[in-house]
Amino acid sequence: MERQHSRRRRSARTQEPALAQPVASRQSPRPLLTWSLIACLLVALTYFSRPLTHLPWTSRIAPLPGRPQRDPAAEGRPRMALHPEDHVSRPPATQHLDWRITSAPRRPDGVLKQVYLINDLFPGPTIEARSGDSLLITVTNAVEGDSIALHWHGIHVASAMDGAAGVSQCPILPGGQFVYNVTIPADQSGTFWYHAHSGVSRGDGLYGGLVVHAPTAKSTVRGLLSPGRGDAQRFNYQKELLLLIGDWYHRPAKDVLAWYKLPGSFANEPVPDSMLVNGVGHFDCAMAVPARPVDCIEQLANTSFLDLDPDTAYRIRVVNTGALAGLSLVFGQNHIDLIQVDSVDVKRSQQEDVNSAGILYPGQRMDFVLHASPQHEPSTMMVQLDQGCFKYMNPALTPDQTFPIHYRSASISSEAQVSAPTVRNHINVENVPSSPSILMNLPPRAQQTHVVYTKIQKMARNHNIPEGYFNQTTWKPQNDPPTPLIGLPRVRWDSNQLALSTGSEAAWVDLVVNNLDEGPHPFHLHGHHFYILTVQQASYGWGSYDPFSDPYPPGQEPDMENESETPEAIDPNFQPYDLSRAALRDTVQIPSRGYAVLRFRADNPGVWLFHCHILWHLATGMAMLVDVMGDPTGQVAHDNSTAASGLCPV
């Protein structure tokens, strides 16, 4: 018994620490938990009472000690002040240009990104020419791993020089070289631009300005510009300035496209992070999205290109170089006079004190005369990105940004506040018709009519990856054989090539484009301009128009007492469109569930792309082809020399 008792006592002693430890652990957490909760509350109150710039993730993107706060790439930008005096009085000439395309890290808005450079410039060099000039541009691709092609947006070039990869040429391979022979028609002048037309290189900065000055006296062929005095005298300005404005993504364009092509994007176009004006911008580093940290420094945008001479009227040439968003401009103390859209004269506005114009969609251009502010007061220019195409919020983006305008004679204080201007009177660029002299060339009827339907589709058979379609065909470059379409008979084109043929002779063509999509699209036609006869959006339903079955266009119905009669039965000369309001353009915005009727003279032989100019939509197939003046049987190619150019794989 004693032995058993002692054994139990020893057992009890050995268990005491084990029993005491849990008891102590149950008692100690109560004050510890209380103090932990109080500490968490204090930390939370401290964080949420601070401005956003003091949140902990900003340490990843805050300026590092000793880093320069200036814009280090200010010297690596092209000239934006133009010199028409060098071109308007001389005869047509041939310009020889040598371009070497590379890529390097730059901070356009303070965020480090790999961008394309042409002769070490971003954006690329500004080309100035006159009507009738020839540009011989030798392009060397020194970018590793990227093939390149350049398109001359808005210029009616020969089809073989259009620069659309897969259509007019094979892209220039790394280490390769190609000579573009861009002959500017004698009847074309205005604001144009060039940009990459292979892959999504345009989204990483491969673009630049192209300005064609009208000579002081010339004859016209197609009536794109009326003859007479030089533009400076016609529009009453003294100097010219080019502004390349567009949205900007901080991620490489290939990564942005890869995200868009995920089924989880649900075809929501990626919203940009910033905007650039002539290759510069300002990004608030504190607004970077924590999930996508960036290498960012706070830097002031070098906007010296907006320092103007007093008592001087400027012709401002604006190009929307963006990948997605349209834009509008608002000026503070200045007023503007819109004179051209897409390089074509427009009907002048009768409004007074206009200080705002837009919306200008990707690929479009507008020219206006900027008149000096009273007493040379410092003014501002605000760029507003159109948020109608943004399907989700990107907190990093500041969609409205204001830039200072100073007059060189005025004393400028570095502490001066830049305030956003207010709209006094606005010009809706979409509703501005061309000038009466331009509309004189528009015939009352077309010789052909073609109808197409377009939409972004997400289909299970394609794993719900968004793809752009025209008439159930999504465009991809010809694969078998990998030959540009102008070098291949049409009967050998594969099933990804939807094309309408206008016949072997020049003809006036009506193209009815029905947008069945939930969002709008800016469509661009290569090699031609077209007259926009009407653009309509349905208040309900699909809003489509088929001229072969509908007696009149939706939204254009005439007033008739007897609805069973057709308009032509009442009036044989019935015209469903108001031709006095037509606009000659090369890019048109077609609203969601709406349609547009475009009339153009198909007289530039070749194979031409008609596509959405939103970069992500073109990259996923929203394009079709127009075969102009080709072999009606499809047995003969337009240009067999393209396959032998040395660019295409053997």
C-alpha positions in Angstrom: 0.0 0.0 0.0 2.8 2.4 1.0 4.6 1.7 -2.2 1.5 2.2 -4.2 0.7 5.5 -2.4 4.2 6.8 -3.0 4.0 5.9 -6.6 0.7 7.8 -6.9 2.3 10.8 -5.1 5.3 10.8 -7.5 2.9 10.6 -10.4 1.0 13.5 -9.1 4.1 15.5 -8.6 5.2 14.8 -12.1 1.8 15.9 -13.5 1.6 19.1 -11.5 3.7 21.2 -14.0 1.7 19.7 -16.8 -1.5 20.7 -15.1 -0.2 24.1 -14.1 0.9 25.1 -17.6 -2.5 24.9 -19.2 -4.0 26.9 -16.3 -1.5 29.6 -16.7 -2.0 29.7 -20.5 -5.8 30.1 -20.1 -5.3 33.1 -17.8 -2.6 35.0 -19.6 -4.2 35.6 -23.1 -7.0 37.7 -21.8 -4.9 40.9 -21.1 -2.6 40.0 -24.1 -5.6 39.7 -26.5 -7.0 43.0 -25.2 -3.8 44.9 -25.7 -3.4 43.3 -29.2 -6.9 44.5 -30.2 -6.1 48.0 -28.9 -2.8 48.0 -30.9 -4.6 46.9 -34.1 -7.2 49.6 -33.7 -4.5 52.3 -33.2 -2.6 51.1 -36.3 -5.8 51.1 -38.3 -6.8 54.6 -37.1 -3.3 55.8 -37.9 -3.4 54.4 -41.5 -6.9 55.6 -42.3 -6.3 59.0 -40.9 -3.3 59.6 -43.2 -3.5 60.7 -46.8 -3.3 58.0 -49.4 0.3 58.9 -50.2 1.4 57.5 -46.8 0.0 54.0 -47.2 2.6 51.4 -46.7 2.7 50.1 -50.3 3.8 53.5 -51.7 7.3 52.7 -50.4 7.7 50.4 -53.4 7.2 53.3 -55.8 8.4 56.3 -53.9 11.3 58.2 -55.4 14.6 56.8 -54.3 17.1 59.1 -52.5 19.4 60.8 -55.0 17.3 60.0 -58.1 16.9 62.9 -60.5 13.5 64.5 -60.5 13.8 65.9 -64.0 12.7 64.2 -67.2 15.9 62.4 -68.3 14.5 61.7 -71.8 13.7 65.3 -72.6 16.4 65.4 -75.3 15.2 62.2 -76.9 12.0 63.6 -78.4 11.3 64.7 -82.0 10.6 68.3 -83.0 7.0 69.2 -82.6 7.3 72.9 -83.8 6.7 72.6 -87.5 8.3 74.5 -90.4 5.9 74.8 -93.3 8.0 77.6 -94.8 10.5 74.9 -95.8 7.9 73.1 -98.0 5.0 75.1 -99.2 6.9 77.1 -101.9 9.2 74.4 -103.3 8.5 71.9 -106.0 7.9 68.2 -105.1 11.0 66.3 -104.1 12.3 63.0 -102.9 13.3 62.7 -99.2 15.7 59.9 -98.2 15.4 58.8 -94.5 17.3 56.2 -92.7 15.6 54.8 -89.6 17.0 52.3 -87.1 14.3 50.9 -84.7 15.5 49.8 -81.3 13.9 49.6 -77.8 15.2 50.9 -74.5 13.8 51.8 -71.0 12.3 55.2 -70.7 10.2 57.1 -68.2 7.6 58.9 -70.3 5.5 59.8 -67.3 7.8 58.8 -64.5 7.2 55.0 -64.7 9.9 52.9 -66.2 8.9 51.0 -69.3 10.6 49.5 -72.4 9.6 51.6 -75.4 10.4 51.6 -79.1 12.8 54.2 -80.4 13.4 55.3 -84.0 16.9 56.8 -84.2 16.8 57.0 -80.4 13.7 59.2 -80.4 10.3 58.5 -78.7 7.9 59.2 -80.3 9.6 58.6 -83.7 10.9 61.4 -85.9 8.3 63.9 -87.2 8.2 63.8 -91.0 7.3 67.1 -92.8 6.7 67.0 -96.5 4.5 68.6 -99.2 1.9 67.2 -101.5 3.6 65.2 -104.3 6.7 64.4 -102.4 8.2 60.9 -102.3 9.6 59.4 -99.1 12.2 56.7 -99.4 12.5 55.4 -95.8 15.0 52.7 -95.1 13.9 50.9 -92.0 16.3 48.6 -90.1 14.8 46.4 -87.4 17.4 46.3 -84.5 14.9 45.0 -82.0 15.5 41.4 -80.8 12.6 39.1 -81.0 10.1 41.5 -82.6 9.0 41.7 -86.2 7.9 45.2 -87.4 5.8 46.8 -90.1 5.0 50.5 -90.4 1.7 51.9 -91.7 1.2 55.5 -93.1 -2.1 56.3 -91.6 -4.4 58.3 -93.9 -2.0 58.5 -96.9 -3.3 57.0 -100.1 -0.1 55.1 -100.8 0.4 52.2 -103.3 -0.9 49.0 -101.7 2.5 47.4 -101.6 3.8 50.2 -99.4 0.8 50.3 -97.0 2.7 48.6 -94.2 -0.1 46.2 -93.0 1.6 43.0 -92.0 0.0 40.0 -93.6 -1.8 42.1 -96.3 0.7 44.2 -98.1 4.0 42.8 -96.7 5.6 40.3 -94.4 6.9 42.1 -91.3 10.6 43.1 -91.1 12.3 40.4 -89.1 14.9 41.2 -86.4 18.1 42.3 -88.1 16.2 42.8 -91.4 15.7 45.9 -93.5 13.1 47.2 -95.9 12.7 50.4 -98.0 9.3 52.1 -97.9 8.6 54.1 -101.0 5.8 56.4 -99.8 4.6 58.6 -102.7 2.2 61.3 -101.4 -0.6 62.0 -103.9 -0.6 65.5 -105.3 -4.1 66.1 -104.0 -3.4 65.1 -100.4 -2.2 67.4 -97.5 -3.0 67.6 -93.9 -2.2 65.9 -90.6 -1.3 62.2 -90.7 0.8 59.8 -88.7 2.7 56.5 -89.0 2.5 53.6 -86.6 3.4 50.0 -86.2 1.0 47.6 -87.9 2.3 44.3 -86.7 1.4 42.8 -83.4 0.8 45.4 -80.7 4.0 47.4 -81.0 2.0 50.6 -81.3 1.0 50.2 -77.7 4.7 50.4 -76.7 5.3 53.7 -78.5 6.2 52.7 -82.1 4.6 55.8 -83.8 5.3 59.3 -84.9 3.9 62.3 -86.7 3.6 62.8 -90.5 2.6 66.3 -91.7 2.0 67.0 -95.4 1.9 70.8 -96.1 -0.3 72.1 -98.8 1.7 74.1 -101.4 0.6 77.7 -101.9 -0.8 76.8 -105.3 -1.9 73.4 -106.7 -4.6 71.7 -108.7 -6.8 69.0 -107.2 -7.7 65.5 -108.5 -10.0 64.0 -106.0 -11.1 67.3 -104.3 -9.7 66.5 -100.9 -8.6 70.1 -100.6 -9.7 73.1 -102.6 -7.2 75.1 -104.6 -6.1 78.6 -104.0 -4.1 80.3 -101.3 -1.8 78.6 -98.9 -3.3 77.2 -95.7 -1.8 79.9 -93.5 -3.6 82.5 -95.5 -6.8 80.5 -95.9 -7.1 79.9 -92.1 -5.3 83.0 -90.8 -2.5 81.5 -88.6 1.2 82.2 -88.4 2.8 79.1 -86.8 2.1 75.3 -86.5 2.4 72.8 -83.7 1.9 69.0 -83.6 0.4 67.3 -80.6 0.5 63.5 -80.4 -1.9 62.6 -77.6 -3.0 59.2 -76.4 -3.6 56.8 -73.5 -0.7 54.8 -72.1 -0.2 51.5 -70.4 2.6 50.8 -67.9 2.8 47.1 -68.7 4.2 45.8 -72.0 1.5 45.8 -74.6 2.0 42.0 -75.1 1.1 41.5 -71.4 -1.9 43.7 -71.7 -3.1 41.8 -74.7 -2.5 38.5 -72.9 -4.7 39.6 -70.1 -7.5 40.7 -72.5 -7.4 37.3 -74.2 -8.0 35.5 -70.9 -11.6 34.1 -70.5 -11.7 35.9 -67.1 -11.5 39.3 -68.8 -15.0 38.8 -70.1 -13.9 40.9 -73.1 -13.6 44.0 -70.9 -11.0 46.1 -72.6 -8.0 46.9 -70.4 -8.2 50.4 -69.0 -5.1 52.5 -69.5 -2.9 53.7 -66.6 -1.9 57.1 -67.9 -1.8 59.5 -70.9 1.0 61.1 -72.9 1.3 64.3 -74.8 4.2 64.3 -77.3 5.8 61.4 -75.3 5.6 63.0 -71.9 3.1 62.8 -69.0 2.8 63.0 -65.3 1.8 60.0 -63.2 1.1 60.2 -59.4 3.3 57.4 -58.1 1.1 57.0 -55.0 -1.8 55.9 -57.2 -0.1 52.8 -58.6 -2.2 49.6 -58.1 -0.5 47.6 -55.3 -1.1 44.3 -57.2 1.1 45.7 -60.1 4.0 47.6 -58.5 5.9 49.9 -60.8 9.3 51.6 -60.8 8.2 55.2 -60.6 9.7 58.5 -59.7 7.8 61.8 -59.4 8.8 64.0 -62.3 7.4 67.2 -63.8 6.3 66.7 -67.4 8.4 68.9 -69.7 5.7 70.7 -71.6 7.9 73.4 -73.1 6.3 72.6 -76.5 3.3 74.6 -75.1 5.3 77.8 -74.6 3.9 80.0 -77.3 4.8 83.3 -78.9 2.5 86.2 -78.0 0.2 87.8 -80.6 0.5 84.6 -82.7 -2.2 82.3 -84.0 -1.1 78.7 -84.0 -2.4 75.8 -86.2 -2.6 72.9 -83.7 -2.5 69.5 -85.4 -3.7 66.8 -83.0 -3.4 63.0 -83.4 -5.0 60.5 -81.1 -2.3 57.9 -80.8 -4.0 55.9 -78.1 -4.9 52.2 -78.0 -8.4 52.5 -76.5 -9.8 55.9 -75.4 -11.2 58.8 -77.3 -10.2 62.3 -76.1 -11.4 65.9 -75.9 -9.4 69.1 -75.4 -10.5 72.1 -73.4 -8.5 75.4 -73.3 -8.6 78.0 -70.6 -8.1 81.6 -71.8 -7.9 80.7 -75.5 -10.5 80.1 -78.1 -10.2 77.7 -81.1 -11.5 77.4 -84.7 -11.8 73.9 -86.1 -10.6 73.7 -89.7 -9.9 70.0 -90.5 -10.7 66.5 -89.4 -8.8 63.5 -90.8 -6.9 65.9 -93.1 -10.1 67.2 -94.8 -11.6 70.7 -94.6 -14.7 71.0 -92.4 -17.6 73.4 -92.4 -16.5 76.3 -90.1 -18.5 76.7 -86.9 -20.6 79.8 -86.4 -20.3 79.5 -82.6 -18.3 82.2 -80.8 -15.8 81.7 -78.0 -15.3 78.0 -78.6 -12.7 76.5 -76.3 -13.3 72.8 -76.5 -13.4 70.1 -79.2 -13.9 66.3 -79.3 -14.4 63.4 -79.0 -11.4 62.4 -81.1 -11.2 58.6 -81.3 -8.0 56.4 -81.8 -6.5 57.0 -85.2 -8.4 60.3 -85.8 -6.8 63.7 -86.3 -8.2 67.2 -86.0 -6.7 70.6 -86.8 -7.7 73.9 -85.3 -6.4 77.4 -85.0 -5.6 78.4 -81.4 -6.0 82.1 -80.8 -3.9 83.9 -78.2 -5.4 84.6 -74.8 -6.2 88.2 -73.8 -3.3 90.2 -72.4 -1.1 87.0 -72.9 -2.4 85.6 -69.7 -1.1 82.1 -68.8 -3.6 79.6 -70.0 -4.1 75.8 -69.7 -5.0 72.8 -71.9 -7.0 70.0 -70.4 -7.0 66.6 -72.0 -10.1 64.5 -71.1 -10.1 60.8 -71.9 -13.5 59.5 -72.8 -14.5 57.0 -70.1 -17.5 55.7 -72.0 -15.4 52.7 -73.2 -14.0 51.9 -69.7 -15.9 48.9 -68.3 -14.2 48.9 -64.9 -12.3 51.4 -62.8 -8.5 51.7 -62.8 -7.6 53.8 -59.7 -4.2 54.5 -61.2 -5.6 56.6 -64.1 -6.3 60.3 -63.9 -8.6 60.7 -66.9 -8.6 64.5 -66.9 -5.2 66.1 -66.9 -4.3 69.8 -67.3 -1.1 71.2 -68.9 0.1 74.8 -68.6 0.3 77.1 -71.6 2.6 80.1 -71.2 3.5 83.0 -73.5 7.2 83.6 -73.8 7.0 87.3 -73.1 5.2 86.7 -69.8 6.9 86.2 -66.5 6.3 82.6 -65.3 6.3 81.7 -61.7 7.3 78.2 -60.8 4.8 78.3 -58.0 1.9 79.2 -60.3 -1.1 76.9 -59.8 -2.5 75.1 -62.9 -6.2 75.0 -62.7 -8.5 73.0 -64.9 -10.4 75.1 -67.5 -14.2 75.0 -67.9 -16.0 74.4 -71.1 -17.6 77.6 -72.6 -18.6 76.2 -76.0 -17.8 72.8 -77.3 -17.6 71.4 -80.9 -18.7 67.8 -81.3 -16.3 66.6 -83.9 -18.5 63.6 -84.9 -21.3 66.0 -86.1 -19.2 68.4 -88.1 -19.7 68.0 -91.9 -17.1 68.6 -94.5 -16.8 71.9 -96.3 -19.2 72.5 -99.2 -16.3 72.4 -101.7 -15.6 68.8 -100.5 -19.2 67.7 -100.7 -19.4 68.8 -104.4 -17.6 65.5 -105.3 -20.1 63.3 -103.5 -22.5 61.5 -106.0 -26.2 61.1 -105.0 -26.0 57.3 -105.6 -23.4 54.6 -105.3 -22.8 51.9 -108.0 -22.4 49.1 -105.4 -23.8 48.3 -101.9 -22.2 45.9 -99.4 -23.5 45.0 -96.0 -21.4 43.6 -93.1 -21.9 42.8 -89.4 -19.3 43.0 -86.7 -19.1 41.9 -83.1 -16.8 40.7 -80.3 -17.6 37.1 -79.7 -16.8 34.8 -76.7 -17.6 31.2 -77.8 -17.1 28.0 -75.9 -15.4 26.4 -78.9 -12.7 29.0 -78.6 -12.5 28.6 -74.8 -14.4 31.9 -74.3 -11.4 33.9 -75.5 -12.7 37.2 -77.0 -12.3 37.5 -80.7 -13.5 40.1 -83.2 -15.7 39.1 -86.1 -16.9 40.4 -89.4 -19.7 38.2 -90.8 -18.6 35.2 -88.6 -15.0 35.5 -89.7 -12.2 36.5 -87.4 -9.2 37.9 -89.3 -5.7 36.3 -89.0 -2.7 36.7 -91.3 -2.5 34.2 -94.1 -0.7 31.1 -92.9 -0.5 28.6 -95.7 1.3 29.9 -97.6 2.5 32.8 -95.4 2.4 35.3 -98.2 1.0 38.9 -98.2 -2.5 38.9 -99.7 -1.6 41.3 -102.5 1.0 38.7 -103.7 -1.5 35.8 -103.6 -4.5 35.1 -105.9 -7.7 35.5 -104.1 -8.7 31.9 -104.8 -5.8 30.8 -102.6 -6.7 32.9 -99.6 -7.6 30.9 -96.5 -10.8 31.0 -94.5 -9.7 33.8 -92.2 -9.8 36.4 -95.1 -13.3 37.9 -95.4 -13.1 40.3 -98.4 -15.5 42.3 -100.5 -14.5 42.8 -104.1 -15.3 46.1 -105.8 -14.6 44.8 -109.3 -11.9 45.5 -111.8 -12.9 49.1 -112.5 -13.1 52.1 -110.2 -16.5 52.5 -108.7 -18.5 54.3 -106.0 -19.3 51.9 -103.2 -21.7 52.1 -100.3 -20.5 50.0 -97.3 -23.1 49.5 -94.5 -21.4 48.5 -91.3 -23.7 47.1 -88.5 -22.2 47.0 -85.1 -23.9 44.3 -83.1 -21.5 44.8 -80.2 -22.2 46.1 -76.7 -19.5 48.8 -77.2 -18.5 51.3 -79.9 -15.7 50.8 -82.4 -13.6 53.3 -84.4 -13.2 51.8 -87.8 -10.4 52.8 -90.2 -10.1 52.1 -94.0 -6.6 51.9 -95.5 -5.8 53.6 -98.8 -9.0 55.6 -99.0 -11.2 58.2 -97.4 -15.0 57.7 -97.2 -18.0 59.9 -96.9 -20.0 59.2 -93.7 -23.6 59.5 -94.9 -25.2 58.6 -91.6 -24.4 57.1 -88.2 -27.3 55.8 -86.0 -27.7 54.1 -82.7 -30.8 52.1 -81.8 -32.7 53.0 -78.7 -33.7 49.3 -78.4 -33.0 46.1 -80.4 -29.9 45.5 -82.6 -30.1 48.7 -84.6 -28.9 47.0 -87.8 -29.7 48.1 -91.3 -30.1 46.0 -94.4 -30.7 48.2 -97.5 -31.7 45.1 -99.5 -34.7 44.4 -97.2 -35.4 47.6 -95.3 -37.3 50.3 -97.3 -35.3 53.1 -95.5 -32.6 53.3 -92.9 -33.6 53.1 -89.3 -33.7 56.6 -87.9 -34.1 58.1 -91.4 -37.8 57.3 -91.9 -39.6 59.9 -93.9 -43.1 61.1 -93.0 -45.6 59.3 -95.2 -49.4 59.2 -94.9 -49.6 55.7 -96.5 -47.0 53.5 -94.8 -47.5 50.7 -97.3 -45.9 52.9 -100.0 -42.2 53.0 -100.4 -40.4 56.4 -100.5 -39.3 55.8 -104.1 -43.0 55.3 -105.1 -43.8 58.7 -103.9 -40.6 60.4 -105.1 -38.3 58.7 -107.6 -35.5 61.0 -106.5 -35.9 60.1 -102.8 -32.6 60.5 -100.9 -32.5 58.7 -97.5 -29.4 60.6 -96.4 -28.8 64.3 -95.9 -25.8 64.6 -98.1 -25.2 68.2 -97.0 -24.2 66.8 -93.6 -21.8 64.2 -94.9 -18.2 64.1 -93.6 -15.2 62.9 -95.6 -13.0 60.9 -93.1 -10.8 57.8 -93.0 -11.9 56.7 -89.4 -15.5 56.6 -88.1 -16.8 55.8 -84.7 -19.8 53.4 -84.9 -21.9 53.2 -81.7 -22.9 50.1 -79.9 -25.9 48.4 -81.5 -25.8 50.9 -84.3 -24.8 51.3 -87.9 -23.0 53.6 -90.3 -23.3 54.0 -94.1 -20.0 54.9 -95.8 -19.6 55.9 -99.4 -16.2 55.9 -101.0 -14.6 55.9 -104.4 -12.8 52.6 -104.8 -10.0 53.7 -107.2 -6.8 52.8 -105.4 -5.9 49.3 -106.6 -4.9 46.8 -104.0 -6.0 44.9 -101.0 -6.9 47.1 -98.1 -7.7 46.5 -94.4 -10.9 47.8 -92.8 -10.5 47.3 -89.1 -11.3 48.6 -85.6 -8.5 50.9 -84.5 -8.8 49.8 -80.8 -5.5 48.0 -80.6 -6.8 45.0 -78.6 -9.7 44.5 -81.0 -7.5 44.5 -84.1 -5.1 42.1 -82.4 -8.0 39.7 -81.8 -9.3 39.7 -85.4 -11.8 42.6 -85.8 -10.8 43.3 -89.4 -11.9 42.5 -93.0 -10.5 43.2 -96.4 -11.5 45.4 -99.4 -10.2 44.1 -102.8 -10.1 47.1 -105.1 -9.7 46.8 -108.9 -8.5 43.2 -108.7 -9.0 40.3 -111.0 -12.7 39.5 -111.0 -12.0 35.8 -111.2 -9.6 35.9 -108.3 -7.0 34.0 -110.3 -4.4 36.8 -110.5 -2.6 38.5 -107.6 -2.3 42.2 -107.4 1.5 42.3 -106.9 3.7 39.2 -107.2 6.8 41.1 -106.3 5.9 41.2 -102.6 6.8 37.5 -102.1 10.2 38.1 -103.5 10.9 41.2 -101.3 13.2 39.1 -99.0 10.9 39.7 -96.0 8.8 36.6 -96.3 10.0 33.1 -95.2 10.9 30.8 -98.1 
